Amino acid sequence: MVAEALELIDAPDDRVLSLIRLSGRGRESGVLIEIHYFQIWTIRDGRMRKFEYFRHRADALEAAGLASKERLPRTEPTSDV
């Protein structure tokens, strides 16, 4: 399985909202799978302290305190993510 951050959005309270693509192939079947989901990462003292997972963008935006914003600040993911 390979996880790739497709989108990173700065959120209040030391958090980052990310869109993640998880992909891979079945070991025996060879069937390709691809799953998209959202995470909110809480960072304290330079360390990851909490992960929250969401299936829907609207739910993740609301939980991150960004649901009411029309335009969101976006950050391009880096290879370090």
N, C-alpha and C positions, 0 to 999 in steps of 0.2 A: 504494500500500500504506500502511496505517495500523497502527502498532504502539501497543498500549495495555497498560500495566502494570495487571493486575487484582488482584494481591496482592503485597505486599512483606513479607519476614520477615527480621528481624535475625539474623545468623549470626555465629559467632566469627571472630576474626582479620580484622577490618575488611572483612567481606563482607556482602552482601545477597542473599537468594534471592528471585527474582521469578517470577511467572507472567505470561507475555506472550501477548496475543492479537494476531495479525497478520491483517489482513483487507484485502480489496480486490476489484476486479472485473477480469475479463479485458478487455483493451483492445478486442479485436475481438468476442469472444463475449458479453461482458457477464455471464459466469458469476461468481457470488459465490464467493470462496474465504475460508476462515477456518482458521487454524492456531493451535494452542496449544502452547507449549513453555515450558521453565523455563530461567532464566539464573542464574548466580551471578556477581555483580559483585564484584571485589576493588578496594577503594578505598585508596589510599596518598597521604598528603599532600594530601588533598582532590581527588584526580584519579582517574579510572577507569584502572586498570592492567591489568585482565584480565577477560575475559568467558569463561564456560564455558557451553555449551548442553547441555540434556538434554531428552529426549522424555518421560520418566516421572518423576513426582513422587518416588517412592521413591529413584531414582538420584540426583536432585538433593539431596534431604534428606541422604542418606548422604554425598555429596561435600561438603556444607556443614557436616558434623559435627552434624546435627540429627536424625538417624534415630532415636535412642534416646529423644528427648523426646516425652512424650505430648501436652503442650499447648505450642504455639509462640507466641511473641510476634508479633503481626501489626501492621503499620503500613498505614494507608490510603494508597494512591497519591495524589500531588498532581498538579496540572496541569503542574508543572515536570518530571515524569518523562518 
